């Protein structure tokens, strides 16, 4: 008997029709007063006790499958009669999908990458969780060097030391350790500093580092590279290099571009001078080359590093750095056309 019910379940599952009359006939055959299901129920008392459970389950399954099938078929019939079907209407106009926008930090990062790509730089990346060697010691900042205080650090643990990198200069070291000169690379990435959050600074931000190592690289090469970059990115061709100090470069300089004094905003952002500082740079200190097993008698090179937020804020006239990290759609969606 159970086998017979199972056969009926299969019959139900295989049944299909889009005629209302046939579906009604099917309903009566299975669910009607004299239908299969009520017949099976009335047989229940004759079933051997040991089989009652299995038998009961089988009829219940038959009943629920029949009800489901009828409901499904009725729905299809009514859809067809209303003129709708599940077939795709290829003539229907597509609904409009709103395009998203890139984040201003990504836009500026990609613009900078494109500029250096044109003059033969490749891209390198390194970890955000760094060790002391790559973030400090190899960059000519041995333990207890006072210049370590220039960058307030988030330490993760001691012995072996782990920290959140304070600058992308750590990627220079990794790149030199793993590649032979000539080297031409830029390294974009996020960096972390233990600083108070304000309109001008944040505890994390993004930098792009540049590194060029070859025979006979001079300060003049550095200056021409930076001039090319500032012309391409800002459309400005007046720059100046002010002597500065970074432990990993000697000599070191700060790069300013001449922004101009054409508007009140220009006066404000340049503090009335017309000049804006955009990055640090210098000739790679021979100690740094030696730390990476590069012969400093044969090779020389330059490096530079800049903050992406700072440049994005200048180009888009953004007053408060914090808005860059809030993901407010009203702010972010304004950059749709800048892609
Ligand atoms: N690492 C420096 C900073 O975060 C930026 C920098 C300055 C990078 C001079 C360089 C460089 O490669 O030559 O403040």
Boltz pocket constraint, residues with backbone or C-beta under 6 A from the ligand:
constraints:
  - pocket:
      binder: B
      contacts: [[A, 166], [A, 167], [A, 168], [A, 169], [A, 209], [A, 210], [A, 246], [A, 248], [A, 249], [A, 253], [A, 279], [A, 280], [A, 281], [A, 282], [A, 303], [A, 304], [A, 305], [A, 306]]
      max_distance: 6.0
